[in-house]
Amino acid sequence: MSRAPLESSPIVEAYRARTRESAALAGNAAAQFPSGITHDSRHLRPYGVFVDHAQGARKWDVDGHEYVDYFGGHGALLLGHGNPEVLTAVHEALNQGTHFGSSHRHELAWASVVQRLIPTADRLRFTASGTEATHLALRLARAFTGRNKVIRFLSNFHGWHDHMTSGYSSHYDGSPTSGVLTSVAESIVLLPPGDIDAVRHVLSEDSDIAAVILEPTGAGFGMVPVDGKFLSALREATEQYDVVLIFDEVVTGFRVSPGGAQAHFDVRPDLTTLAKILAGGLPGAAVVGSREILDALDFDAAPASGREKIQHQGTYNANPVSAAAGTAALSIIETTDACQQANAYGVRLRGRLNQLFAEKDVPWAAYGTFSGFHIFTNANSRNIDPETFDPTVIDWQELKKNPAGLTHKLRLAMLINGVDITDWPGGTISAVHTDAELEQTVDAFRESISMLHSEDAI
Ligand SMILES: Cc1ncc(COP(=O)(O)O)c(C=O)c1O
């Protein structure tokens, strides 16, 4: 994503003109937060919209404009905003108390539905965020194997803790990002996404690898796709060298299918990290996996097996309100076709957008799997046919590359036309996106393309 200032243009001015209240709040925010925001993905030049409320697949800004929403709570809201059963569960839990500092029934119900859905959830430990979950997963893997290093794949995202910063959107050579210890960065072996030969080579040469972690449908929910064959090969290779395989299902869990990517592809990791949909739109996450590995957290089992117990605190672990929301959301996902609905919309949306790009002669392609979509904006000006575009033949760096400034202008134009897409550019889809949202999205892209054409931005 370009960090260059955005020059004034008709799109920028039209956006400013209709978002005056957001502009005023952004002015306040600039005095309070770095860049006026509280999450890097919310960064938009000249400023993002401030949202007042949301319902279903839509949200409304403080200037009164309505948007089809593809942020979906950063992917947490497979059931859309304000699902009534989730809200009822939250209200009931709130009335009982927001925090007991004790065990409670909600965490048992939450764990039970996770165990019914996720094939490898033999044991669980709840955390407050996905970042904490991947952090804990690495520690568990190191403690279990007695080894130090971890294989990650370039461009895969696993949260923002120190082990996960190099190689995601910068420092592809593995050097530490600002503020991270060199020794921590050196404990990570970064490999090209989807390259099983590279994995096999490292595993055969380096006996200090504790774990391999990846996003199981590819970096950025399939922006850089990998397939089931790669996952099976990875399972085989890690098993051969007694290396812990970690699926980071923070996005894919309960979304790709009720049992996540591991159920869909029928590949069983040793550890899985979960967040987002897990907690029904409230904060919450978990590490789940084999009893053998999670026993390192057990006051009795760890010393009984000659291991040191891993300490793990966390004020908001299994917060009762999050647990109630998560239980309600996962129960709906368990008993309905919510995942299928969202996935089917994804197929329709990607197809319709590619028809539009072909019709308008725009050298872009909409691609993705399951309930995600990505717009390939073709920074290298390849000669492509959107309707037969195959992202697997394009290098991961090119898939992530966008012409300077284009993403911001595209997002502004889409907002002007009533649709909020993410900064990839792309989005995640919910089970309550309907044909009305789909038609509105296609129309918004059509109009946005005209606006971008008229200022020579594409
Ligand atoms: C694949 C993946 N792993 C981990 C995380 C980190 O989760 P959290 O934002 O809850 O810390 C994210 C967040 O977007 C993610 O997409």
PDBQT file of the ligand as one rigid body, heavy atoms in Angstrom, charges set to zero:
ROOT
HETATM    1  C1  LIG A 501      -4.162 -14.937   9.943  1.00  0.00    +0.000 C 
HETATM    2  C2  LIG A 501      -4.119 -14.035  11.137  1.00  0.00    +0.000 A 
HETATM    3  N1  LIG A 501      -3.445 -14.428  12.235  1.00  0.00    +0.000 NA
HETATM    4  C3  LIG A 501      -3.390 -13.660  13.323  1.00  0.00    +0.000 A 
HETATM    5  C4  LIG A 501      -4.020 -12.434  13.374  1.00  0.00    +0.000 A 
HETATM    6  C5  LIG A 501      -3.932 -11.598  14.612  1.00  0.00    +0.000 C 
HETATM    7  O1  LIG A 501      -5.160 -11.578  15.257  1.00  0.00    +0.000 OA
HETATM    8  P1  LIG A 501      -5.549 -10.340  16.217  1.00  0.00    +0.000 P 
HETATM    9  O2  LIG A 501      -5.803  -9.170  15.316  1.00  0.00    +0.000 OA
HETATM   10  O3  LIG A 501      -6.776 -10.833  16.945  1.00  0.00    +0.000 OA
HETATM   11  O4  LIG A 501      -4.404 -10.128  17.125  1.00  0.00    +0.000 OA
HETATM   12  C6  LIG A 501      -4.739 -11.988  12.267  1.00  0.00    +0.000 A 
HETATM   13  C7  LIG A 501      -5.434 -10.691  12.290  1.00  0.00    +0.000 C 
HETATM   14  O5  LIG A 501      -5.952 -10.191  11.324  1.00  0.00    +0.000 OA
HETATM   15  C8  LIG A 501      -4.780 -12.797  11.105  1.00  0.00    +0.000 A 
HETATM   16  O6  LIG A 501      -5.422 -12.394  10.009  1.00  0.00    +0.000 OA
ENDROOT
TORSDOF 0
